[in-house]
């Protein structure tokens, strides 16, 4: 069984393949193999990637996440302790073997402040405190993306400059871009505005010698070609819930009655889940639940239903019978799940072929 490792020096493209069930790694590996056959520059996979929020909702630990990925992995891979907000979380992720730590500064920012230094001063100190724990044991990513306001190039430069002059080695940084990176659906916003902003952030990243990181990267097909072109493929992209949704697509294809139950469950349980994730869905169920069996898989292509199913995974997995039925089905339909993931991630990865 392989142990996770840090991204090799000189790594350009890396992808985070979040896996909320611990069953998706074979499909992720098959998708990576297909990409590497076409691309002159292979990608480095972060096969074990979970946030504290996901661990809480799935009832897993970092040791569980790493062990599930390692059991299936046939190539070097990384493990990301994603969206760490406290020192205790960072220490736990490192102790469990995470080789990448993503420090989330969203709760220490002050959007009401009247200067960049004041808005982001807390982020600088939080990162310094976390970096003392990391101390070369893992790659360090700084996240300021989970905010209600875009990260200006000036703010990006300020944070990076303050950290680097204090001896911090930043491996990647995730800004909050203009437009909307909602969970489970494509980018919503002005593509020209996004590209212009990305260009400025890429210039800063190149100046300081680290890569940009794109969070909530699942299904952002409209901006992938722009990201690949502007960064030259020198970027980190994070995905998570999209692999869960492909698992539910397999359910829709193979057990229509079970999938209908999950649709109803999602409609009835999404209100609390909406408080945890940035989504705009207000789907409440309805005629689509009466669709023919053949039409059920296509419901996974509807934004409102995708988001409802995306955010209610925790409530579903907290129900022992649902969880048991889901795992039995996906283990039985292992090849179908692998094929679904390969097809789906082809759309994510192909824009980065070089």
The 8 nearest C-alpha neighbors of each residue, nearest first, counted from 0:
[[1, 70, 69, 2, 72, 71, 66, 73],
 [2, 0, 69, 3, 72, 70, 75, 73],
 [1, 3, 69, 4, 0, 76, 75, 65],
 [4, 2, 77, 76, 78, 1, 98, 75],
 [3, 5, 77, 98, 76, 2, 6, 75],
 [6, 4, 98, 77, 7, 138, 137, 99],
 [5, 7, 10, 8, 4, 43, 77, 76],
 [8, 6, 10, 9, 5, 43, 4, 11],
 [9, 7, 10, 6, 5, 11, 170, 138],
 [8, 10, 11, 7, 6, 12, 233, 209],
 [11, 9, 8, 7, 12, 6, 43, 13],
 [10, 12, 233, 234, 9, 232, 13, 42],
 [11, 13, 42, 234, 233, 232, 235, 10],
 [14, 12, 43, 235, 42, 44, 236, 11],
 [15, 13, 236, 44, 235, 237, 45, 16],
 [14, 16, 237, 45, 238, 17, 236, 44],
 [17, 15, 46, 238, 45, 239, 14, 18],
 [16, 18, 239, 48, 238, 15, 49, 19],
 [19, 17, 21, 20, 23, 239, 16, 242],
 [18, 20, 21, 17, 243, 57, 53, 240],
 [21, 19, 22, 18, 23, 243, 57, 326],
 [20, 22, 67, 18, 19, 23, 64, 68],
 [23, 21, 20, 24, 18, 25, 67, 329],
 [22, 24, 26, 25, 18, 21, 27, 242],
 [23, 25, 27, 26, 68, 22, 28, 71],
 [26, 24, 28, 27, 23, 29, 71, 337],
 [27, 25, 337, 29, 340, 24, 28, 23],
 [26, 28, 24, 30, 29, 25, 31, 23],
 [27, 29, 31, 25, 26, 30, 24, 32],
 [28, 30, 26, 32, 31, 27, 25, 341],
 [31, 29, 341, 27, 33, 28, 32, 26],
 [32, 30, 28, 34, 33, 29, 35, 27],
 [31, 33, 29, 35, 34, 30, 28, 36],
 [32, 34, 30, 36, 31, 35, 29, 37],
 [35, 33, 31, 37, 32, 36, 38, 30],
 [36, 34, 41, 38, 32, 37, 33, 31],
 [35, 37, 33, 34, 38, 32, 39, 41],
 [38, 36, 35, 34, 352, 39, 33, 353],
 [37, 39, 352, 35, 353, 40, 36, 34],
 [38, 40, 353, 41, 37, 35, 352, 36],
 [39, 41, 38, 353, 42, 35, 352, 12],
 [42, 40, 35, 38, 39, 43, 12, 34],
 [41, 43, 12, 13, 44, 40, 14, 35],
 [42, 44, 13, 12, 14, 6, 76, 41],
 [45, 43, 14, 76, 46, 13, 15, 42],
 [44, 46, 77, 15, 76, 78, 47, 14],
 [45, 47, 16, 44, 76, 68, 77, 48],
 [48, 46, 78, 65, 45, 64, 68, 79],
 [47, 49, 79, 17, 78, 46, 80, 15],
 [50, 48, 81, 53, 80, 17, 54, 51],
 [49, 51, 81, 53, 52, 82, 80, 54],
 [50, 52, 54, 53, 55, 49, 82, 83],
 [53, 51, 50, 55, 54, 56, 49, 275],
 [54, 52, 56, 50, 55, 51, 57, 49],
 [55, 53, 51, 59, 57, 52, 56, 58],
 [54, 56, 52, 58, 53, 57, 51, 59],
 [55, 57, 313, 53, 54, 58, 52, 314],
 [58, 56, 54, 59, 55, 313, 53, 316],
 [59, 57, 55, 54, 56, 60, 317, 53],
 [58, 60, 54, 57, 63, 61, 55, 64],
 [61, 59, 63, 62, 54, 64, 58, 55],
 [62, 60, 64, 63, 95, 65, 92, 59],
 [61, 63, 65, 60, 64, 95, 66, 96],
 [64, 62, 60, 66, 61, 65, 59, 67],
 [63, 65, 61, 67, 62, 66, 47, 60],
 [64, 66, 68, 62, 47, 67, 63, 69],
 [65, 67, 69, 63, 68, 64, 62, 70],
 [66, 68, 21, 64, 70, 65, 69, 63],
 [69, 67, 65, 66, 70, 71, 47, 24],
 [70, 68, 66, 72, 1, 71, 67, 0],
 [69, 71, 67, 0, 68, 72, 66, 1],
 [70, 72, 69, 68, 24, 25, 73, 67],
 [73, 71, 69, 74, 70, 68, 1, 24],
 [72, 74, 71, 75, 1, 28, 69, 0],
 [73, 75, 72, 76, 1, 28, 44, 69],
 [76, 74, 4, 3, 77, 73, 1, 72],
 [77, 75, 44, 3, 45, 4, 46, 74],
 [76, 78, 45, 3, 4, 5, 98, 46],
 [79, 77, 47, 97, 98, 45, 48, 3],
 [80, 78, 99, 48, 81, 97, 100, 47],
 [81, 79, 100, 92, 97, 101, 49, 99],
 [80, 82, 50, 101, 79, 49, 83, 100],
 [81, 83, 103, 101, 50, 102, 84, 80],
 [82, 84, 102, 103, 81, 88, 101, 85],
 [83, 85, 103, 82, 102, 104, 88, 86],
 [86, 84, 88, 87, 83, 89, 129, 102],
 [85, 87, 89, 88, 129, 90, 84, 128],
 [86, 88, 90, 85, 89, 91, 84, 92],
 [87, 89, 91, 85, 86, 90, 83, 92],
 [88, 90, 86, 92, 87, 91, 83, 93],
 [91, 89, 87, 93, 88, 92, 94, 86],
 [90, 92, 94, 88, 93, 89, 87, 95],
 [93, 91, 95, 89, 94, 97, 90, 80],
 [94, 92, 97, 96, 90, 95, 91, 89],
 [93, 95, 91, 92, 96, 90, 97, 89],
 [96, 94, 92, 93, 62, 61, 97, 91],
 [95, 97, 93, 94, 98, 92, 3, 78],
 [98, 96, 78, 93, 92, 79, 99, 80],
 [97, 99, 137, 78, 5, 4, 77, 138],
 [100, 98, 138, 79, 137, 97, 78, 139],
 [99, 101, 80, 139, 79, 140, 138, 102],
 [100, 102, 140, 81, 82, 141, 83, 80],
 [101, 103, 83, 141, 82, 142, 140, 100],
 [104, 102, 82, 142, 84, 83, 105, 101],
 [105, 103, 122, 107, 143, 106, 142, 102],
 [106, 104, 107, 108, 103, 143, 145, 146],
 [105, 107, 104, 108, 84, 103, 109, 122],
 [106, 108, 121, 104, 105, 122, 109, 125],
 [107, 109, 118, 119, 105, 106, 121, 122],
 [108, 110, 118, 111, 112, 107, 119, 117],
 [109, 111, 112, 118, 108, 148, 113, 147],
 [112, 110, 109, 113, 118, 108, 114, 117],
 [113, 111, 118, 110, 109, 114, 117, 115],
 [112, 114, 111, 117, 115, 118, 110, 116],
 [115, 113, 117, 116, 112, 118, 119, 111],
 [114, 116, 118, 117, 154, 119, 113, 157],
 [115, 117, 120, 114, 119, 118, 157, 154],
 [118, 116, 120, 114, 115, 119, 112, 113],
 [117, 119, 109, 115, 112, 108, 116, 110],
 [118, 120, 122, 121, 116, 117, 108, 115],
 [121, 119, 117, 123, 116, 122, 118, 124],
 [122, 120, 124, 107, 123, 119, 125, 108],
 [123, 121, 125, 119, 104, 120, 124, 107],
 [122, 124, 126, 120, 121, 125, 158, 127],
 [123, 125, 127, 121, 126, 122, 128, 120],
 [126, 124, 122, 128, 127, 123, 121, 129],
 [125, 127, 129, 123, 128, 124, 130, 122],
 [128, 126, 124, 130, 125, 129, 123, 131],
 [127, 129, 125, 126, 131, 130, 124, 132],
 [130, 128, 126, 132, 131, 127, 86, 125],
 [129, 131, 133, 127, 132, 128, 126, 134],
 [130, 132, 134, 129, 128, 133, 127, 126],
 [131, 133, 130, 129, 134, 90, 128, 89],
 [132, 134, 130, 136, 131, 135, 137, 129],
 [135, 133, 131, 132, 136, 130, 137, 129],
 [134, 136, 137, 133, 138, 130, 139, 132],
 [137, 135, 133, 134, 98, 138, 93, 132],
 [138, 136, 98, 99, 135, 133, 139, 100],
 [137, 139, 99, 170, 100, 98, 5, 140],
 [140, 138, 100, 170, 169, 99, 101, 137],
 [141, 139, 101, 171, 172, 170, 100, 102],
 [140, 142, 172, 102, 101, 173, 171, 103],
 [143, 141, 173, 103, 144, 102, 172, 104],
 [142, 144, 174, 104, 105, 145, 173, 175],
 [143, 145, 175, 174, 142, 146, 173, 214],
 [146, 144, 105, 143, 175, 147, 142, 103],
 [145, 147, 148, 144, 105, 143, 175, 149],
 [146, 148, 149, 145, 175, 110, 144, 105],
 [147, 149, 146, 150, 175, 110, 177, 176],
 [150, 148, 175, 176, 177, 151, 147, 146],
 [151, 149, 175, 174, 154, 176, 155, 152],
 [150, 152, 154, 153, 149, 155, 196, 174],
 [151, 153, 155, 154, 200, 156, 199, 150],
 [154, 152, 156, 151, 155, 157, 115, 150],
 [153, 155, 157, 151, 156, 152, 115, 158],
 [156, 154, 152, 153, 158, 157, 159, 151],
 [155, 157, 153, 159, 154, 158, 160, 152],
 [156, 158, 154, 160, 155, 159, 161, 153],
 [159, 157, 161, 155, 160, 156, 123, 162],
 [160, 158, 156, 162, 161, 157, 163, 155],
 [159, 161, 163, 157, 162, 158, 156, 164],
 [162, 160, 158, 159, 164, 163, 157, 165],
 [163, 161, 165, 159, 167, 160, 164, 158],
 [162, 164, 167, 166, 165, 160, 161, 159],
 [163, 165, 166, 162, 161, 160, 167, 159],
 [166, 164, 162, 163, 167, 161, 127, 160],
 [165, 167, 163, 164, 168, 162, 161, 127],
 [166, 168, 163, 162, 165, 169, 130, 164],
 [169, 167, 163, 170, 166, 139, 162, 138],
 [168, 170, 139, 171, 167, 209, 140, 172],
 [169, 171, 209, 139, 140, 138, 168, 210],
 [172, 170, 210, 140, 211, 209, 169, 212],
 [171, 173, 141, 211, 140, 212, 142, 174],
 [172, 174, 212, 142, 211, 144, 213, 143],
 [175, 173, 144, 143, 150, 176, 172, 142],
 [174, 176, 144, 149, 150, 143, 173, 145],
 [175, 177, 149, 174, 150, 178, 193, 196],
 [178, 176, 149, 193, 179, 175, 192, 188],
 [177, 179, 188, 187, 176, 189, 180, 193],
 [178, 180, 187, 181, 186, 188, 177, 176],
 [181, 179, 186, 215, 182, 178, 187, 185],
 [182, 180, 278, 277, 179, 184, 183, 215],
 [181, 183, 184, 278, 215, 277, 306, 180],
 [182, 184, 306, 217, 305, 241, 218, 309],
 [185, 183, 218, 182, 302, 181, 186, 219],
 [184, 186, 219, 218, 220, 187, 221, 183],
 [187, 185, 219, 180, 179, 221, 188, 184],
 [188, 186, 179, 178, 185, 180, 189, 181],
 [189, 187, 178, 179, 190, 186, 177, 193],
 [188, 190, 192, 191, 193, 178, 187, 177],
 [189, 191, 193, 192, 194, 188, 222, 221],
 [192, 190, 194, 193, 189, 195, 196, 188],
 [193, 191, 195, 189, 190, 194, 196, 177],
 [192, 194, 190, 196, 191, 195, 177, 197],
 [195, 193, 197, 191, 196, 192, 190, 198],
 [196, 194, 192, 198, 197, 193, 191, 199],
 [197, 195, 193, 199, 198, 194, 192, 200],
 [198, 196, 194, 200, 199, 195, 201, 193],
 [197, 199, 201, 195, 196, 200, 194, 202],
 [200, 198, 202, 196, 201, 197, 152, 203],
 [199, 201, 197, 203, 202, 198, 152, 204],
 [200, 202, 204, 198, 203, 199, 197, 205],
 [203, 201, 205, 199, 200, 204, 206, 198],
 [204, 202, 206, 200, 201, 205, 207, 156],
 [203, 205, 201, 209, 207, 206, 202, 208],
 [206, 204, 208, 202, 203, 207, 201, 209],
 [205, 207, 203, 204, 208, 202, 209, 201],
 [206, 208, 204, 205, 209, 203, 159, 160],
 [209, 207, 205, 206, 204, 210, 170, 169],
 [210, 208, 170, 204, 171, 207, 169, 205],
 [211, 209, 171, 234, 204, 233, 170, 212],
 [210, 212, 172, 171, 234, 173, 235, 204],
 [211, 213, 173, 235, 172, 236, 171, 234],
 [214, 212, 236, 216, 173, 237, 235, 211],
 [213, 215, 216, 237, 212, 236, 173, 144],
 [216, 214, 217, 180, 238, 237, 182, 213],
 [215, 217, 214, 238, 237, 219, 213, 236],
 [218, 216, 238, 215, 219, 241, 183, 239],
 [217, 219, 185, 220, 184, 216, 183, 347],
 [220, 218, 185, 186, 221, 217, 216, 222],
 [219, 221, 223, 218, 222, 185, 347, 346],
 [222, 220, 219, 223, 186, 185, 224, 190],
 [221, 223, 225, 220, 224, 219, 226, 186],
 [222, 224, 226, 220, 225, 221, 227, 350],
 [225, 223, 227, 350, 226, 222, 228, 221],
 [226, 224, 222, 228, 223, 227, 229, 194],
 [225, 227, 223, 229, 224, 228, 230, 222],
 [228, 226, 232, 224, 231, 225, 351, 230],
 [227, 229, 231, 225, 226, 230, 224, 232],
 [228, 230, 226, 231, 227, 225, 198, 197],
 [231, 229, 232, 233, 227, 228, 226, 234],
 [232, 230, 228, 233, 227, 229, 226, 234],
 [231, 233, 227, 230, 234, 12, 351, 11],
 [232, 234, 11, 12, 230, 231, 210, 235],
 [235, 233, 12, 210, 211, 232, 212, 11],
 [234, 236, 212, 13, 14, 12, 213, 211],
 [237, 235, 213, 14, 212, 216, 15, 214],
 [238, 236, 15, 216, 214, 14, 213, 215],
 [237, 239, 217, 216, 16, 15, 17, 215],
 [240, 238, 17, 241, 16, 18, 242, 217],
 [239, 241, 243, 242, 309, 244, 183, 238],
 [240, 242, 244, 243, 239, 217, 183, 245],
 [243, 241, 245, 244, 240, 239, 246, 18],
 [242, 244, 246, 240, 241, 245, 19, 247],
 [245, 243, 247, 241, 246, 242, 248, 240],
 [244, 246, 248, 242, 247, 243, 339, 241],
 [247, 245, 243, 249, 244, 248, 336, 242],
 [246, 248, 250, 244, 249, 245, 251, 243],
 [249, 247, 245, 251, 250, 246, 296, 252],
 [248, 250, 252, 246, 247, 251, 253, 336],
 [249, 251, 247, 253, 248, 254, 252, 258],
 [252, 250, 248, 296, 258, 255, 249, 253],
 [253, 251, 249, 250, 296, 254, 248, 255],
 [252, 254, 250, 251, 249, 255, 332, 328],
 [255, 253, 250, 257, 256, 251, 252, 258],
 [254, 256, 258, 251, 257, 292, 259, 253],
 [255, 257, 259, 258, 254, 260, 251, 292],
 [258, 256, 260, 259, 255, 254, 261, 250],
 [257, 259, 261, 255, 251, 260, 256, 250],
 [258, 260, 262, 256, 261, 257, 255, 263],
 [259, 261, 257, 263, 258, 262, 264, 256],
 [260, 262, 264, 258, 259, 263, 265, 257],
 [263, 261, 259, 265, 264, 260, 258, 266],
 [262, 264, 266, 260, 261, 265, 267, 259],
 [263, 265, 261, 267, 262, 266, 268, 260],
 [266, 264, 268, 262, 267, 263, 269, 308],
 [265, 267, 283, 263, 284, 264, 268, 269],
 [266, 268, 264, 265, 269, 263, 283, 270],
 [269, 267, 265, 266, 270, 264, 311, 271],
 [268, 270, 272, 271, 265, 311, 266, 273],
 [271, 269, 273, 272, 268, 274, 267, 266],
 [272, 270, 273, 274, 269, 268, 275, 311],
 [271, 273, 269, 274, 275, 270, 310, 311],
 [274, 272, 270, 271, 275, 276, 269, 278],
 [273, 275, 272, 271, 276, 270, 277, 269],
 [276, 274, 273, 272, 277, 271, 310, 52],
 [277, 275, 273, 274, 278, 272, 310, 182],
 [276, 278, 181, 182, 279, 273, 275, 274],
 [279, 277, 181, 280, 276, 182, 306, 273],
 [278, 280, 281, 277, 303, 181, 306, 273],
 [281, 279, 303, 282, 278, 306, 307, 304],
 [280, 282, 283, 279, 303, 307, 269, 278],
 [283, 281, 280, 303, 284, 304, 266, 307],
 [284, 282, 266, 281, 285, 267, 265, 263],
 [285, 283, 266, 282, 263, 288, 287, 286],
 [284, 286, 287, 288, 283, 289, 282, 263],
 [287, 285, 288, 289, 284, 290, 283, 291],
 [286, 288, 289, 290, 285, 284, 298, 295],
 [287, 289, 286, 290, 285, 259, 284, 262],
 [288, 290, 287, 286, 291, 285, 259, 292],
 [291, 289, 287, 288, 294, 292, 295, 286],
 [290, 292, 294, 293, 289, 295, 288, 287],
 [291, 293, 295, 294, 255, 290, 251, 252],
 [292, 294, 291, 295, 296, 252, 290, 297],
 [295, 293, 291, 292, 297, 296, 290, 298],
 [294, 296, 292, 297, 298, 293, 251, 290],
 [297, 295, 251, 298, 248, 294, 299, 252],
 [298, 296, 299, 295, 300, 294, 301, 248],
 [297, 299, 300, 296, 301, 295, 304, 294],
 [298, 300, 297, 305, 301, 296, 248, 304],
 [301, 299, 298, 297, 302, 305, 304, 296],
 [302, 300, 298, 304, 299, 303, 305, 297],
 [301, 303, 305, 304, 184, 306, 300, 183],
 [304, 302, 280, 306, 305, 301, 282, 307],
 [303, 305, 307, 306, 301, 302, 308, 299],
 [306, 304, 302, 308, 299, 303, 307, 309],
 [305, 307, 309, 303, 304, 308, 183, 302],
 [306, 308, 304, 309, 305, 310, 265, 269],
 [309, 307, 305, 306, 311, 310, 265, 304],
 [308, 310, 306, 307, 311, 305, 240, 312],
 [309, 311, 272, 312, 307, 308, 306, 276],
 [312, 310, 314, 313, 308, 265, 309, 272],
 [313, 311, 315, 314, 310, 316, 309, 308],
 [314, 312, 56, 316, 315, 311, 57, 317],
 [313, 315, 317, 311, 312, 316, 318, 268],
 [316, 314, 312, 317, 313, 318, 311, 321],
 [317, 315, 322, 313, 318, 314, 312, 57],
 [316, 318, 314, 315, 319, 313, 322, 57],
 [317, 319, 316, 321, 315, 320, 322, 314],
 [320, 318, 322, 321, 323, 317, 316, 315],
 [319, 321, 323, 322, 318, 324, 325, 316],
 [322, 320, 324, 318, 323, 319, 325, 315],
 [321, 323, 316, 319, 325, 320, 324, 318],
 [322, 324, 320, 326, 325, 321, 319, 327],
 [325, 323, 327, 321, 322, 326, 320, 328],
 [326, 324, 322, 328, 323, 327, 321, 329],
 [325, 327, 329, 323, 328, 324, 330, 322],
 [328, 326, 324, 330, 325, 329, 331, 323],
 [327, 329, 331, 325, 326, 330, 332, 324],
 [330, 328, 332, 326, 331, 333, 327, 325],
 [331, 329, 333, 327, 332, 328, 326, 22],
 [330, 332, 328, 329, 333, 327, 334, 326],
 [331, 333, 329, 335, 330, 334, 328, 336],
 [334, 332, 330, 336, 335, 329, 331, 337],
 [335, 333, 337, 336, 332, 338, 331, 339],
 [334, 336, 338, 332, 333, 337, 339, 249],
 [337, 335, 339, 333, 334, 338, 340, 249],
 [336, 338, 26, 334, 340, 339, 335, 341],
 [339, 337, 341, 335, 336, 340, 334, 342],
 [338, 340, 336, 342, 337, 341, 343, 335],
 [341, 339, 343, 337, 26, 342, 338, 344],
 [342, 340, 30, 338, 344, 343, 339, 26],
 [343, 341, 339, 345, 340, 344, 338, 346],
 [342, 344, 340, 345, 341, 346, 339, 347],
 [345, 343, 347, 346, 341, 342, 340, 348],
 [344, 346, 348, 342, 347, 343, 349, 341],
 [347, 345, 344, 348, 343, 349, 220, 342],
 [348, 346, 344, 345, 349, 220, 218, 350],
 [347, 349, 345, 351, 350, 346, 344, 34],
 [348, 350, 351, 352, 345, 346, 347, 34],
 [351, 349, 224, 348, 352, 223, 227, 347],
 [352, 350, 349, 227, 348, 232, 353, 224],
 [353, 351, 38, 349, 350, 37, 348, 34],
 [352, 38, 39, 351, 40, 232, 37, 350]]
